[in-house]
Amino acid sequence: MACTNCSCGSSKSDGAKGCGNNGTCGANSCNKLTVFDWLANMSLPSGETPFDCVEVRFKNGRKEFYRNTENLTLSIGDIVATEASPGHDVGIVTLTGELVKIQMKKKGVDYNSAEVLKVYRKASQKDIDIWSAARDREEPMKVRARELAIRLNLEMKISDIEFQGDASKATFYYTASDRVDFRQLIKDYASEFKIRIEMKQVGFRQEASRLGGIGSCGRELCCSTWLTDFRSVNTSAARYQQLSLNPQKLAGQCGKLKCCLNFELDTYMDALKDFPDYETRLKTEKGDAVCQKQDIFKGLMWYAYTDNYAAWHVLSIEQVKEIIDINKDGGLAASLEDFAIEVEQEVEKTYNNVVGQESITRFDQPKKKNRSKSKNRNKNKGREGAVVEGQSALSPQKNNPSRGNQPQRNPQNRSQQSGGNQPQKERQNNAPKENPNPQVQGQNQGQNPQGERSGNRNKRNKRRPGNKDRRNNNEGNNNNEGSN
């Protein structure tokens, strides 16, 4: 439970507070329903004997009262062996002295009765070892017990298992909405676990109290921390508090209505005493008016005419009582508008930090898209499209299967390499044939491509004078294509 306030120090590797024993430590700090012994530092008057009963706690906060017949010197946190049927049980002392008498009176236990069981002795190390080994068997046994109950198709839930201190008996706590015949189930448990079986039915609220948990308010469950009695909760408690009858919001972890609905019910009942009856009609010259809504905290009531339920008029309690008095005298009020008051609409308060931080609702606003980045992306896409279109215009036969797959080239790079606007494919067509003279070919290897082409042309023109006219025609066509 509340192990963060435990005074046993820390034995966890992560440095968190608490002893880590989950309610079994001897410091009595992490137990639920713990009573503070405010008489611990006070000595008894002379001639008085201490009260002979002690309070002993067992698993999940179950507490019983035992008589100290052996006059043992017991203090809070001692592990004792107590009387059980059969055998003995092992528990932790949680309260001693005169406060035990007050607790027994509060619980309705007669401390003079002979039915009060007794404390045998302080637990030895052997008793503690048997008790710890039995506690370790509870969780795997609970899993197996649920499997056996499901196999028999029983409409019940095994919520918890508690071993006796001497490991001779196990108590199975279960919840069920109807009567369950578990005679065959007990036989299966006895043959499976080889121990004495005791079945005990608990309510859904008691189950939540034993198991514990966190409520919708963010705190530990009231039934597992301080609430000792479970009063019935009706839906009328929610109606008086003007809550919506939503089972998902009004129900707790036990599946029943929340116990906290009764906490403020008396305050609401006292406030409603000043209000007129909700069913009372107001008679006016314009017609009868019925109550639609009431605000208990502000003392306001909303009325509407029977022929126009959409128009509501706000009246205070005093004004409503005044109209009721007029109706009792046999008269009619002029209209609701004469008594209605104007309710000022409250301006929503926004959070402004003096340091200059952003509003706490900044995550509720949708994120604004960066338009500059989107514009740049669109521009880049346009440029890439233009480049692709230019490549397709310059090489329309790119996908021609007869010419083979040729890599795409940037037209700007081709123009820079060629020194003009002449396409590379046309230059290849107009290029001269290989020179059969190896000497001339070796002389032209060290020159640039433009010089190589010009040198080959001059030599070819000298050898073939008839090619001069054809070369001039090709150059004219190339110039026209570049200008286009």
Salt bridges, closest charged atoms under 4 A:
ASP52 OD2 - ARG67 NH1 3.32
GLU64 OE2 - ARG62 NH1 3.87
ASP78 OD2 - LYS122 NZ 3.99
ASP89 OD2 - ARG62 NH2 3.75
GLU98 OE1 - LYS101 NZ 3.76
ASP127 OD1 - HIS88 NE2 3.97
ASP127 OD2 - ARG121 NH2 2.97
GLU138 OE1 - LYS59 NZ 2.54
GLU138 OE1 - ARG135 NE 3.79
GLU139 OE1 - LYS142 NZ 3.48
GLU147 OE1 - ARG144 NH1 3.05
ASP160 OD1 - LYS59 NZ 3.07
ASP160 OD2 - ARG210 NH2 3.14
GLU162 OE2 - ARG62 NH2 2.82
GLU162 OE1 - ARG210 NH2 3.87
ASP181 OD1 - ARG183 NE 2.89
GLU192 OE2 - ARG144 NE 3.40
GLU198 OE1 - LYS169 NZ 2.98
GLU207 OE2 - LYS157 NZ 3.18
ASP229 OD2 - ARG231 NE 3.65
ASP270 OD1 - LYS273 NZ 3.70
GLU337 OE1 - LYS286 NZ 3.64
GLU337 OE2 - HIS313 NE2 3.59
GLU346 OE2 - LYS298 NZ 3.90
GLU358 OE1 - ARG362 NE 3.42
GLU475 OE2 - ARG471 NH1 3.43
